[in-house]
Amino acid sequence: MSVGLEVLETGPLSTVQDLGRPGLAGIGVGISGAADRGSLRLANRLLGNEEGAAAVEVTLGGFAARARRDLTVAVTGAPCPVTVDGRGAATNALVRVPAGAVLRLGTPERGLRSYVAVRGGIAVEPVLGSRSTDVLAGLGPVRLSAGTALPVGPAPERCPVTDFAPVAELPADEVVLTVVPGPRADWFADGALDALLSEPYTVTAEANRVGIRLDGPELKRRRDEELPSEGMVVGALQVPPSSRPTLFLADHPVTGGYPVIAVVVSGDVDKAAQARPGMRLRFAVGRRRNR
């Protein structure tokens, strides 16, 4: 497998991500994978890759890499300035990067995570069936750093069918997320679920691929005894003793010992993954969807 990209800069955090490791929670391995799975899938569809091909997830921009051979890439997710050797390029579109040229991502105006996919996919060695970096468990490839060489797989046989995908603008201030009541909603005092749904919560600075600590109305508990550890899922709103919820994202722990008042439906987790510190999250009850 030939080297396709040489990483020059990583910004706050850049990792390799695909669609993760589903089905391994029974042996203590979380799913991980792209925090915004829809954006990863879109980038790969644009390139003609399989939807689960690995790409680079870039948090808050600052990523730069030199093409070691002619490449076709797509940048999706949080819209950010993209340049190839200083010339502007579009997001959500096919971008040609000739050998020796430097691809650079600036800071997004909205959203948090951008995805750099390459035709052929990032072909680092898989671990337990996935090329994803799980920052909590330490599984998968190490976080990218300057000098990292990223191999790129062979181009797929099928050709891209479009060179641009129109995408709705990400919200700047407030995101509405649909939830279903959690498995431990009965552990909370009367009115706790109404409190969750009635006022917005603010994304704090304690936000990463594991989860988002939220600040807002207290969610008081009816029961104070210890809860035996039980399985957790992406989108779970777990409430620790602070009485403010934590929203679990891609690298969440497999189990947890605090009650879950509600769960964000899978179709809205991508929106949560693009919420920046200082943004407001509102929760609304919806019907349960297949996860």
Buried (B, 14 or more C-beta within 10 A) or exposed (E): EEBBBBBBBBBEBBBBBBBBBEEBBEEEBBBBBBBBBBBBBBBBBBBBBBEBBBBBBBBBBBBBBBBBEEBBBBBBBBBBBBBBBEEEBEBBBBBEBEEEBBBBBBEBEBBBBBBBBBBBBBBBEBBBEBBBBBBBBEBBBEEBEEEBEBBBBEBBEEEBEEEEBEBEEBBEEEBEBBBBBBBBBEBBBEEBBEBBBEEBBBBBEEBBBBBBBBEBBEBEBEEEEEBEEEEBBBBBBBBEEEBBBBBBBBBBBBEBEBBBBBBBBBBBBBBBBBBBEEBBBBBEEBEEEEE
